[in-house]
Amino acid sequence: MAGSSSMSMGDDTPLLFADFNQDFTTLCIGTRHGYSLLSTDNHEVLETYGVNGEPMCLVGRLFTSNLVVLVSLHDMRKLLIFHSRRDSLICDYRYTNTILSVRMNRQRLVVCLENEIFIHNIRDMTVLHRIEDTPSNRNGVVAFSTCPDKCLLAYPGSSRVGTVYIFDASTFTNITSIAAHDGLLAALAFNVSSTLLATASERGTVVRVFSIPAGDKLMEFRRGLARYASICSLNFSTDNRFLVCASNTETVHVFKLYGPASPPSSFCKAEDSACTPGSSTHGSDANASSSTDDAASTGSWTGSLVSWVGGALKAGAAYLPNPVAEVFSQDRSFAFAWIPSAAAANLASVNSPASVSHVTAASASPHGDVEHGGSGQVGTAFKKAAALLCHGDQYRLLVAGLDGYLHIFTFDSARGGEATLLRTQSLIDSGSVSLAPSGISVQQHKQTEGSTDAASSSHRSFAAVAGSSMEPSASQQSKNVPCHPHQQQ
């Protein structure tokens, strides 16, 4: 889901956090003055709930329930569990280090620290398991399955290369490891059925898709050739047809996934060892040579020509040296979206090496790698969070940036090409800015529930909010997690 020692991101970053919930029905926004939840249903973007208060650097919602998790910029080691409709605190948990990311499904809540991962029971927030001494994960890179019959957790397995560990958070057993990239991991994402895992490294030039649980490499996409990028968002569409990738550049890429009846055979012709199940060697990202960066055609005839040439190059890739063959056998984006120039200029300023920010305040190196060290500093940010929504045969691409803008695009799902901008909405102000003719209405309405006394609300049933009948004991309302009595090593 995206600091300097002074814990400040500067005055040029309007948002502290932007990400979607598990099924992309809610856009969660953290600001310097609180947080808000925006509904993305029915072709509309509605602010359904907003709270003014402390600066919130991490916001998460469990599907469409009233359960909201928060991390305040004032105390980034404490996890706050709120009932959003009542605006009341259910419980809070303190950890030994900065909370980098939080993931939830209907069974578990996962909290990722730099060298530890805590797995909570979503029904009563007891700590069921603790993964200790994980490789340094300063950016909080994890993926967590959301389908009801699986509970898989993916996290980095090395501090030197892009190995992914797959862990069953229901049975607390290791499933497999995948040698995904030569470089360190920057982003991970499961599809809705947890049968596919998308990965990207810190170089940001190649995106790979693996089968789960076998770990076979099924697809490989090239985001660009000329420059590295800090990929901060990977998400599958809910119908498993597309994969959207957003980075700190001005382009958002949409890759088309292959159906089960037509797997891309050329991917395995290049003798990449990652094509073998459970391979312990590493696929190559090293061929990010100088060339023109991401380019795609806006006309259908040009797109057809590019597809034909791409197919011809793939056909001959098996006869080329392995590093060269990999470049030609990798698919380019099916569709792409340009962030509007005014917002892109603002975003480029926000994401410059001197001021690039995580949702929880971080500084970055020239390649988008976040420096982390000491209390109060956290990993990489969602400079942009992107999601693909499917309404019948129509797709909507939503891109929310830390610059405070939400861009809504549509694209031709049959031909691809450049996406059409429908609307740009401010996530800070109450209004929206229409930069193009739009078929999407943008509304806002605050929820005006009466406030509930926080002291009494701390004894409310946590499980009732999460959809269960279990209730935490009084001793669980505020806990120092490493000392939790139910913790299993």
N, C-alpha and C positions, 0 to 999 in steps of 0.2 A: 503496500500500500504505500516520505519524501520529501559544533559551533566554535565559533571562535571562542577564545577563552573568556571574552567579555559576555558571552551568551547573547550576542546581538547580531542581527542580520543586516543592520543598517536600515535607513528610512526608505530605500528604494525597492523593498520587497513587500508588497501589500499583503500577500497571504503567507501563512506559515505552513499550511498543509492543504493538499487537494488530492482526493482519491475516491474511488467508487466502492460501494459495498459488494458483497459476494455475488449478487445477481445483476449488478449494474442498475438497480432500480433507484438508488440513492447516490447522489454526489455529496461527499462529506467535506466540509470546508472548515479549516481552522484559521482564525485571524488573530490579530493583536488585541482584539477586544472580545473574544469569545469564539463561538462556533455556530455553524448552521448546517442544516440538512436540506438538500434540494431533491425533489422527486423528478425522475426522468421518464415517467410512464406516459403513455398515450400521446406521443409526439410533443409533449410539453415539458418545460423545465420550470418547476415550481419550488419556491422556497416554502417548505411546509413547517419548518421549525427553526428558530434562531434564538440564541442566548448571548447576552452581553455580560462580560465578566473578565476573567483572567485570559491572557493569551494562551491559546490552545495549539500545541505543535503536533498533536496526533489525535485524529478523530476516527472512530470506526462505529459502524452500526451492524447489528446482526440481522441480515435480510431486511424485512420491513417491520420488525418488532420495535418495541420501545427501549430495547437494551442498547446503550451507547457506551463505548469505552473512550476515555479521554486521557491525555497526558498534558499537563500544564508546562509551559515554558519556564515557570518559576520553580518547578520540582520535577525534573525529567526522570527521576527514579521511582515515582509513584504512579500507579495505575488507578484511575478513578472509574468506577462502574456506576453509571447513571441510569435512572428511569427518565427518559426524555419527556414523556407527556406530562409527568408530574414535576419535572425539573428537580428531582430529589436524588441524593446520593444513596446508593444501595450499599456499597462497600468500597474499600480501597486497599491496595496491596503495595508494599514497598520492596524494592529489589536492591541488590548490592551494587548495581551499576546502571548506567543510562539505558532506558528503554528505547530500542532502535526501531522495532516494528511489532505490531500485534496483528494476529490473524485469528479468525473465528469460523467455526461451522456450528451445526446444531448439536454436536457432541463435545467439542473441545474448544478451549481458548489457548492460543500459543503466544507466549511473550519471548521475543528474541533480544538478548543482550549480546555484547561483543563476543564473549566466550562461553555463553550458556544459553540454553533454551529451556523454558519452563512450559509444561503442558498441564493445563487446568481442566477440571471437569466443568463444563459450561453450566451444569445444573446447580452447583453450590460453590464453585470456585476453589475447591480443594486442589492442592497440587498433587497430581497423580504420578508425574514422572519429571525427571530433570536430566537433560542431556548436558553433561559437564565437559569442560575442556574442549569445546569445539574449536576448530581453526579460527583464527581471528576473522571476524565478520563485521568490520567496522561500519558497513553500510546497511546492516540488518537485512540482507538478502535472504528471503525465504518464500516458499509457496506452500499453500495449504489447500487441500481438496475440499470442495464444498458439497459434493454429491452425498446423499444420505447413506449410501451403502459402503462408502470408503472414507478413510480418515488418514490420508497420506500427507506426510510432511517432506518437503524437499529443502535442503540447505547445503551450503558449500562444505565440501569435505577436505579441502586443502587450502593452505594460505600461499601456495606457490602456483598452482594451476587450477583450471576450471573443472574440478571433479564435483559431481553432485551426489549426495547421499539421499536415498529415499527411505523414509522411516514410517512405520505404521504407528500412528498415535493412538490407536485403539488397543492394540495388543502389545505395544512397546517393543517391537522387534524390527531389526534391520531388514529391508526388502532387497535392495541392490545398490550398487554404486555405478555411476555413469561418467566416463571420461568425455566431457562435453567440449572443452576448449583448452587451448594452450594457455590463455590468459585467465586472470581471476574473473569470477562470475560477477555480472552487474545486474542481471534480472532473471527471474524464474517465474513460470506461470503454468498451472494445470488448466486443461480444458474442463468443461462443465461435468463430464463423466469421469474425469481423472484417468483417462486412457492415453492422454498425450501430455508431454511436458515440453514447453518451449524454453530455450536458454539463450542467453547472450553474454558475451564477455565484456570486459572494460574497454576493449578496443572498439567495440560497437560496429564492426563491419559485417559480421556474420551472425545470423539467427538460425538456430537448429531446433528441430522438433524430433523428439524421441518417443518411442512407444513405452507404455507403462503397463505392467511391471518389468517387461523383458529388457528394456533399455536399448532397443535397436534404434539406430538413426534412420528416420523415415524421410525427412525433408531437410533441405538446407537452403537458406535464402541469403542473398547478399544485399545489405542495406546501402552500401556505397563502396567506392574504391579509393578515393583521393584523400579522405580525412577520417580520422577517428571521431567517434561521438560517444557521449555518455548516455547510454540507453537507460531511461528511468521508468519505462512502462511497457509491459508486454501483456496483452490480453487476447484470448480467443473470443470469437463471436459465439453466442450461445447455441447456434446451430452447427458449430464446428466447420464452417465453410471458410472462415477467414481468421487471420492473426494480425492484430494491429500493433505497431511498434512506434513509440514516441521517444525522442531523445532531446538533448539540449540544442539541437539544430532547429531550423525553421520548417523542416519537412517531417510530416507524419506518414509512415508507410503502412500500406495494407497488403498483406501477402495472401495469396489464394492457396488453400490446402487441397491436396489431392484426395480424391475419393478412394475408398478401399479397393475398388475394381481397377483403378489405374494408377498404381504406385509409380513414382518416378524412378525407373530402373537405372537411369544414368547416374544417380547419386552413388550407387555402390560400385560403379565401374571404375572409379578413380582409386580403388583399393584403399579407401580410408578405413583405418582399423576401427573407427567408431561405428562402422556398420555392423560389427559383430556384437551379439548380445553380451552385456556385461564386460565390454572391452576395457582393459586397464591402460591402454595407450590413448593418446590425445589427438583429436582432429586439429587441423591447422587453421589458425586465423592470420598467419603471418603474411599472407599475400595481399595486404592492403597497400598495393603499389600506387604510384602517382598516376592519376588519370582524372577525367572529369568526374565530379561527384554526382550524387543521385540525379538522374535525369529520366523523364518518362514522357511519353507522347500524350498530347491532349486530343489528337485526332485519331479516329478509328483506323484510317489507312496506315498511319504511322505505327500505331500499336500493333497492327497485323504484321507489318514488316519487321518490327522488332521481335515479335514472337517467332516469325519464320527464321530470322537470322539466329535467334537464341536457340531454336531447335536444331539448326544446322551445326552450331558450335557445340552443343551438347553431344550430338551424334559423333563428332570427331574428338571429343574430350578423352575418350579411352585410349587414343593413340598418342597423347601428349604426355610429357613428364608430369608426375603426380601433382606438384604445386600449381602448375599451369592448368592442369585438367580440372582441379577443384574450382578455380575461378570460373571456367566456362560451364561447369555443370551446376553452378548455383543459380537459382532463379532470382530474378529481380522482382521488385514490388509490382503487384497487379494494379493497385491504385495508390494514389498519394494525395496528400492535402498540404497546401502551403498555408502557414499561419499568416494572417493579414499583416501587411508591412508595418503599420504603426505599432501593433502589439508585438510583432516580431522584433522590432528595434528595442522596445522596452524589455522584452524577454532576453535579448542578447545582452543588454546591459545588466540585467539581474543575474544572468548566468556567466558573466565574465569571470576569469580565474580569481579576481580579487574579491568577488562578492557572491559567488554561487552558493546557494543555501539549501539546506535540508529543511524539511518541515520543522525540524527541531534545531535549527541554527548550526550551520557548519560552514567551514571554508574549504575551498577546493584547490587542487593542483591544476596546472595547465591542461591536463588530459581529462579533467572532470573527476579525478579521484579525490575523495574527501579526506582531509587530514583529520585525524582523530587522536585524542590523547587527553587524559585527565577528565575530571568531573565536568559534566555539563556539555560535553561535545558529543555529537552523534554523526551518523553516516549520511549517505547521499540522499538527495531529495527527489521528490517527484517534481522536477522542473515543469514537466507536463504529465498529466495522467490522461490516457486515452481509452475509450471503450466503444465497441460497435454494438448498436442496438438494432434488433431486427423486428419490424412490424409488418407481418405478412411477407411480401416480396420486396419491401422497401427497407433500406439500411440507413441508419443515421450514425455518423461518426461524431462523437463528442470528445473535445479536447479541452481540458481545464489546465490552466497554467498558474504558476505562482505569481505571475504578473497581475493576476486578478481578473482574467478574462476567460469566458467559456465560449468556444467556437463550435458551431454546429454545422456539419457538412452532410451532403449526400453524394453517392456515387453510383455509377452504372454497374450493377453486380454481374452483368453479362460481359461487358466490354472492358471495364476498369478505366484506367486513365486518371486524369486529374479530377479530384472531387470538387463539387460545387459548394461554395460557402452559402449557407442559408441565413445565418445570423451570428452575431457576436454579442454576447451579454456580459455586462460587468457583474462580477461576483462580490464587489465591494459596495457599489451604489445600488439604489433601489431600481434604477431604470436599466434599459438595455439599449445597445447601439446596433441598429440594423445596417449592416454593411452590404447587404444584398437582398433581393426580393426573397421573402421567406414564407414558407407554408407552415412554420412552427410558431405557435403562440407562446410567449414568455410572460408568465405571471408571477406574482409574489404575494404571499399572505402569511402573516405571522400567526402562530398558534397562541391563543390567549387563555391557556389553562391557568387556574389559580395555583399559586405557589404552595408547596408543601414544606412544612418544617423539616429541616435537614436532619435534626436529631431523631425525630420519629421515623423519618424515611429510611434511616439506616437499618431498621429492623424489618423492612418490607421483605417479602419473599423474592429473592433473586431469581429463583427458578420460575416463578410465575411470569416474570418479565420475559425470560428466555424460552418459555413454553414448556415448563416442566412443573412437577408438583413438589419437588424437593426444596428445602429451605435451609440457608446457612445458619449455623449456630451463632450465638452472640460473640463468641471468641473469634469468629471468622470475619467480622465486620471490618476490622483494620488489622492487617497482618504484615509482619516482616517475613516475606516469603521464604528465604532460605532456612528459617527456623520452623516452618510449618510442620505440625505433627503428622500430617498425612503424606509427607513427602517421601518418595521412593527414589533411591539412588540407582 
